[in-house]
Amino acid sequence: MPRYDYKCSDCEHVFEAAQSIKDEPLRICPECKGPIRRLISKNVGIAFKGGGFYVTDAKDGSKPAESSK
C-alpha cells in the first residue's frame, strides 16, 4: 500500500499516511484540524525484478564484456 506525506497549512505538522491509490487525499490535520496538502514524495521505492537490470546480466546468456580502465 502506498504511503503519502502530508503537511498542515496551519500548524505545519508533517505526517505520513498509508492509503490505497483509489482513496481520496486526506484533508484535515490530525493535530489541529486545519487544512492539509499532500507533498510530492522524493523517496520512491522501486523494485526491479527479473534479468537485464545489472551490468553483470547479459541478454544472450554470455558474460558481459570487460570494461577498459
N, CA, C and O atoms as a DFTB+ gen file, in Angstrom:
276 C
 N C O
     1  1       0.856      -1.171       0.000
     2  2       0.000       0.000       0.000
     3  2       0.903       1.236       0.000
     4  3       1.828       1.323       0.808
     5  1       0.645       2.185      -0.892
     6  2       1.477       3.394      -0.965
     7  2       1.368       4.243       0.301
     8  3       0.344       4.248       0.984
     9  1       2.445       4.952       0.588
    10  2       2.476       5.860       1.737
    11  2       2.637       7.280       1.189
    12  3       3.452       7.534       0.303
    13  1       1.848       8.185       1.734
    14  2       1.858       9.577       1.281
    15  2       2.226      10.498       2.429
    16  3       1.840      10.265       3.574
    17  1       2.980      11.550       2.114
    18  2       3.348      12.566       3.096
    19  2       2.373      13.728       2.995
    20  3       1.985      14.138       1.902
    21  1       1.984      14.252       4.152
    22  2       1.073      15.389       4.225
    23  2       1.677      16.456       5.119
    24  3       2.479      16.159       6.005
    25  1       1.280      17.723       4.877
    26  2       1.727      18.838       5.712
    27  2       0.548      19.769       5.960
    28  3      -0.194      20.122       5.043
    29  1       0.393      20.158       7.224
    30  2      -0.691      21.058       7.602
    31  2      -0.323      22.491       7.221
    32  3       0.813      22.919       7.422
    33  1      -1.278      23.222       6.675
    34  2      -1.052      24.623       6.306
    35  2      -1.055      25.544       7.523
    36  3      -0.456      26.619       7.482
    37  1      -1.718      25.139       8.603
    38  2      -1.804      25.983       9.802
    39  2      -0.649      25.738      10.772
    40  3       0.109      26.659      11.078
    41  1      -0.511      24.507      11.254
    42  2       0.491      24.222      12.293
    43  2       1.781      23.619      11.731
    44  3       2.726      23.392      12.487
    45  1       1.841      23.355      10.419
    46  2       2.994      22.806       9.718
    47  2       3.379      21.396      10.189
    48  3       4.516      20.962      10.001
    49  1       2.427      20.690      10.799
    50  2       2.648      19.297      11.202
    51  2       2.810      18.452       9.942
    52  3       1.987      18.531       9.030
    53  1       3.881      17.636       9.889
    54  2       4.139      16.762       8.751
    55  2       3.941      15.323       9.223
    56  3       4.457      14.929      10.268
    57  1       3.192      14.544       8.447
    58  2       2.952      13.157       8.803
    59  2       2.803      12.314       7.551
    60  3       2.673      12.836       6.444
    61  1       2.824      11.001       7.745
    62  2       2.727      10.038       6.663
    63  2       1.483       9.183       6.861
    64  3       1.134       8.838       7.990
    65  1       0.816       8.841       5.765
    66  2      -0.376       8.005       5.842
    67  2      -0.325       6.939       4.750
    68  3       0.012       7.231       3.603
    69  1      -0.662       5.699       5.116
    70  2      -0.758       4.607       4.147
    71  2      -2.176       4.604       3.594
    72  3      -3.143       4.469       4.344
    73  1      -2.293       4.753       2.275
    74  2      -3.597       4.823       1.632
    75  2      -3.566       4.065       0.319
    76  3      -2.519       3.938      -0.316
    77  1      -4.707       3.572      -0.074
    78  2      -4.843       2.964      -1.384
    79  2      -4.758       4.065      -2.439
    80  3      -5.069       5.224      -2.166
    81  1      -4.339       3.694      -3.631
    82  2      -4.280       4.663      -4.727
    83  2      -5.674       5.200      -5.031
    84  3      -5.818       6.332      -5.493
    85  1      -6.696       4.397      -4.775
    86  2      -8.077       4.779      -5.062
    87  2      -8.667       5.724      -4.004
    88  3      -9.686       6.365      -4.259
    89  1      -8.038       5.819      -2.820
    90  2      -8.561       6.676      -1.746
    91  2      -8.403       8.154      -2.087
    92  3      -7.447       8.555      -2.751
    93  1      -9.346       8.944      -1.627
    94  2      -9.240      10.398      -1.752
    95  2      -8.140      10.897      -0.815
    96  3      -7.933      10.310       0.247
    97  1      -7.425      11.973      -1.185
    98  2      -6.409      12.523      -0.285
    99  2      -7.039      13.012       1.023
   100  3      -8.183      13.467       1.041
   101  1      -6.278      12.911       2.107
   102  2      -6.759      13.422       3.393
   103  2      -6.885      14.941       3.310
   104  3      -6.202      15.577       2.508
   105  1      -7.755      15.524       4.135
   106  2      -8.000      16.969       4.070
   107  2      -7.873      17.676       5.413
   108  3      -7.773      18.902       5.450
   109  1      -7.875      16.921       6.531
   110  2      -7.891      17.539       7.860
   111  2      -6.682      17.068       8.668
   112  3      -6.388      15.874       8.723
   113  1      -5.994      18.009       9.286
   114  2      -4.826      17.720      10.117
   115  2      -5.257      16.978      11.388
   116  3      -6.204      17.402      12.050
   117  1      -4.575      15.877      11.740
   118  2      -4.939      15.156      12.959
   119  2      -4.548      15.913      14.237
   120  3      -5.054      15.598      15.315
   121  1      -3.662      16.898      14.130
   122  2      -3.211      17.655      15.302
   123  2      -4.119      18.853      15.606
   124  3      -4.608      18.996      16.726
   125  1      -4.341      19.708      14.609
   126  2      -5.078      20.959      14.859
   127  2      -6.381      21.080      14.081
   128  3      -7.090      22.077      14.214
   129  1      -6.706      20.071      13.267
   130  2      -7.921      20.053      12.433
   131  2      -7.895      21.097      11.321
   132  3      -8.937      21.412      10.746
   133  1      -6.715      21.636      11.011
   134  2      -6.567      22.599       9.920
   135  2      -6.460      21.898       8.575
   136  3      -6.425      20.669       8.516
   137  1      -6.408      22.678       7.484
   138  2      -6.304      22.090       6.146
   139  2      -4.897      21.544       5.895
   140  3      -3.906      22.123       6.339
   141  1      -4.827      20.428       5.180
   142  2      -3.536      19.829       4.852
   143  2      -3.410      19.656       3.351
   144  3      -4.394      19.723       2.614
   145  1      -2.177      19.433       2.911
   146  2      -1.937      19.150       1.497
   147  2      -0.958      17.994       1.393
   148  3      -0.100      17.806       2.255
   149  1      -1.101      17.227       0.327
   150  2      -0.210      16.088       0.108
   151  2       1.072      16.598      -0.528
   152  3       1.031      17.380      -1.477
   153  1       2.198      16.160      -0.010
   154  2       3.505      16.566      -0.516
   155  2       3.950      15.622      -1.624
   156  3       3.514      14.473      -1.693
   157  1       4.817      16.119      -2.479
   158  2       5.399      15.282      -3.519
   159  2       6.504      14.473      -2.865
   160  3       7.414      15.034      -2.255
   161  1       6.427      13.173      -2.991
   162  2       7.419      12.294      -2.364
   163  2       8.724      12.349      -3.127
   164  3       8.739      12.383      -4.358
   165  1       9.819      12.359      -2.386
   166  2      11.123      12.358      -3.026
   167  2      11.770      10.982      -2.982
   168  3      12.684      10.711      -3.762
   169  1      11.319      10.108      -2.089
   170  2      11.854       8.753      -1.988
   171  2      10.807       7.776      -2.498
   172  3       9.790       7.539      -1.846
   173  1      11.063       7.226      -3.646
   174  2      10.120       6.292      -4.236
   175  2      10.757       4.916      -4.229
   176  3      11.853       4.734      -4.761
   177  1      10.090       3.958      -3.639
   178  2      10.617       2.597      -3.590
   179  2      10.330       1.868      -4.888
   180  3       9.184       1.525      -5.176
   181  1      11.364       1.635      -5.666
   182  2      11.213       0.934      -6.934
   183  2      11.892      -0.418      -6.802
   184  3      13.030      -0.504      -6.340
   185  1      11.207      -1.461      -7.200
   186  2      11.772      -2.804      -7.152
   187  2      11.908      -3.327      -8.576
   188  3      10.910      -3.527      -9.268
   189  1      13.136      -3.545      -9.006
   190  2      13.388      -4.130     -10.313
   191  2      13.488      -5.633     -10.129
   192  3      14.328      -6.114      -9.369
   193  1      12.639      -6.375     -10.818
   194  2      12.649      -7.828     -10.710
   195  2      12.891      -8.429     -12.085
   196  3      12.411      -7.921     -13.098
   197  1      13.633      -9.504     -12.099
   198  2      13.922     -10.167     -13.361
   199  2      15.304      -9.815     -13.863
   200  3      16.005      -9.005     -13.256
   201  1      15.690     -10.410     -14.949
   202  2      17.013     -10.196     -15.507
   203  2      17.096      -8.929     -16.334
   204  3      16.082      -8.335     -16.700
   205  1      18.334      -8.527     -16.622
   206  2      18.545      -7.401     -17.517
   207  2      18.715      -6.059     -16.846
   208  3      18.747      -5.040     -17.536
   209  1      18.826      -6.009     -15.507
   210  2      18.925      -4.735     -14.824
   211  2      20.319      -4.452     -14.265
   212  3      20.562      -3.381     -13.711
   213  1      21.216      -5.395     -14.408
   214  2      22.534      -5.239     -13.802
   215  2      23.619      -5.343     -14.860
   216  3      23.402      -5.941     -15.914
   217  1      24.779      -4.771     -14.593
   218  2      25.907      -4.819     -15.515
   219  2      26.327      -6.262     -15.761
   220  3      26.768      -6.613     -16.856
   221  1      26.188      -7.090     -14.739
   222  2      26.610      -8.489     -14.871
   223  2      25.614      -9.332     -15.656
   224  3      25.935     -10.467     -16.007
   225  1      24.429      -8.829     -15.944
   226  2      23.449      -9.563     -16.738
   227  2      23.769      -9.416     -18.218
   228  3      24.147      -8.337     -18.674
   229  1      23.619     -10.478     -18.946
   230  2      23.824     -10.435     -20.387
   231  2      22.544     -10.909     -21.061
   232  3      21.916     -11.867     -20.609
   233  1      22.158     -10.238     -22.139
   234  2      20.915     -10.569     -22.828
   235  2      20.972     -11.932     -23.511
   236  3      19.972     -12.647     -23.572
   237  1      22.143     -12.282     -24.021
   238  2      22.234     -13.535     -24.764
   239  2      22.798     -14.691     -23.940
   240  3      23.041     -15.768     -24.483
   241  1      23.007     -14.487     -22.649
   242  2      23.496     -15.551     -21.792
   243  2      25.013     -15.608     -21.681
   244  3      25.541     -16.345     -20.848
   245  1      25.728     -14.837     -22.513
   246  2      27.181     -14.822     -22.415
   247  2      27.623     -13.835     -21.342
   248  3      26.830     -13.034     -20.847
   249  1      28.897     -13.907     -20.996
   250  2      29.432     -13.000     -19.979
   251  2      29.530     -11.594     -20.543
   252  3      29.761     -11.427     -21.741
   253  1      29.356     -10.562     -19.690
   254  2      29.497      -9.184     -20.173
   255  2      30.945      -8.874     -20.535
   256  3      31.878      -9.491     -20.022
   257  1      31.109      -7.913     -21.421
   258  2      32.437      -7.518     -21.856
   259  2      33.186      -6.861     -20.700
   260  3      32.594      -6.189     -19.855
   261  1      34.504      -7.071     -20.684
   262  2      35.345      -6.445     -19.665
   263  2      35.415      -4.953     -19.923
   264  3      35.514      -4.520     -21.071
   265  1      35.363      -4.173     -18.868
   266  2      35.477      -2.723     -19.039
   267  2      36.944      -2.345     -19.080
   268  3      37.750      -2.892     -18.327
   269  1      37.294      -1.419     -19.947
   270  2      38.690      -0.959     -20.036
   271  2      38.886       0.203     -19.099
   272  3      38.031       1.082     -18.991
   273  1      40.030       0.203     -18.411
   274  2      40.306       1.270     -17.416
   275  2      41.303       2.247     -17.938
   276  3      41.653       3.202     -17.245
